[in-house]
Amino acid sequence: MSEHLFRKLPSVTALLELFPVADGCPHDHVVQAIRSELASLRSQITQGTLAKPFPSLQELANSIRLRIQHAATPALRPVINATGIVLHTNLGRAPMAHAAVAAALESAHQYCSLEYDLYTGKRRSRQHGARELLCRLTGAPSATVVNNCAAATVLTLSALASGCEVIVSRGQLIEIGGSFRLPEIMTVSGARLREVGTTNIARLQDYERAISPETGLIMRVHPSNYRVRGFTREVGLAELVTLGRKHGIPVVDDIGSGAMLDFSAWGCPGEPIVHDSLSAGADIVLFSGDKLLGGPQAGFILGRKDLIDRVEKHPLMRAFRLDKMVLAALDATLRLYADPALACEHLPVLKMLSLPLPELESRSLAFANRLRDIPGLQVDVQPSKAYVGGGSLPDVALPTWVIALESSTCSEEEFAMQLRQGSPPVVARIQHQRLLIDLRTVFPDQQDSLLQAIQTALTVAG
Ligand SMILES: *Cc1c(COP(=O)(O)O)cnc(C)c1O
């Protein structure tokens, strides 16, 4: 019954005539866009969702032109993050320090001493530089770095506990975005999960009773993206370490975010610190590079040398290894931690999290004043709350200031959509029918572009 609609579809050749060669767009791209447009129309006809009246040739040409433009735009583009969420996983987590970016670039466009000892002229592990720095900074006896913390977990479990049981408290069986679920990771690595305690309570005796000749590891996992509250109890790391030592079982501490400094002074309490975990005696500590550490995506494995050696000999090590750009960026990031003041000044994540509220307020007021000239836009500066993001500190709302915008000509959804589709794209929050701009995560040198983007979005929407 939709036959007559199918018959109305123009041919590829007919549509091609609408796009003169002089347009400068490669012929293949035009044909591909036309085919996609026709395929989309056919499926709309089949599903009965095609809008009436049937689109004119001119309308089809416009849609095809948009498809061509879309295909020419990279999927991964720089974005202005106006959400105030410092570690926004969908927006690439930690922006890197200039020194880290420069080091990555330098390693990328020339040859570099990735696996080469310039002193002896012989091959050397690509882990060498990161290992030395990490050991010096944290006091860990040894260290190795892989693609991310998920890889670090799989690798550690595979190398140290394949065919054995790993004891974990039930309250710590985390899932982190997508498909990273601890019980499944155990299965993949060939280890057997031995859950102890209940969702809210785990006692030392629970761990003690679970120990058997089958036990390969005791693992503690930081519940980074949730909290169990109320009548709860978990066994501290030091107690687990004492138990592990008594039975000769290594203790692995997955702390997730990898804070190198104490964040509690900046209103972020309760994040485990790498150094504390090592000094409590954890045999292995795991954490991410692009969360609170503020570096590139990476996963750290720190701890006992004999265990790290076993991890590095595992065949998966090769599959999870880092490339030269990331290693160079990591090196430059870690070097900033030699002096905490330097780290806070140069690492964007630390700078944003430690930004004093009065400073954020005055920046917001100044920016709001620049927006007041835009007709039909109501502008308010108000206190608000933001989250750190990236699965860090899920229940700690960071006090912040926002610029709340309301347009008299378009809805907040339309406004947000136009901002996302602008150039550069801007991502903001929506709350109570208003668009919220949080300057905490907007770099000062992006403010002019942000102003322009807001003006353009309103013009297009209005
Ligand atoms: C974030 C997180 C991971 C995963 O880290 P990625 O670097 O994203 O792979 C693993 N464990 C914990 C506790 C985490 O918080």
The ligand as an ORCA input file, in Angstrom:
! r2SCAN-3c Opt
* xyz 0 1
  C      37.100      4.170     37.260
  C      37.415      2.919     37.979
  C      37.904      1.802     37.301
  C      38.064      1.819     35.802
  O      39.019      2.719     35.444
  P      39.254      3.113     33.888
  O      40.556      3.828     33.941
  O      38.092      3.943     33.495
  O      39.339      1.839     33.147
  C      38.187      0.656     38.013
  N      38.005      0.607     39.348
  C      37.545      1.661     40.052
  C      37.364      1.537     41.528
  C      37.236      2.856     39.390
  O      36.786      3.916     40.075
*
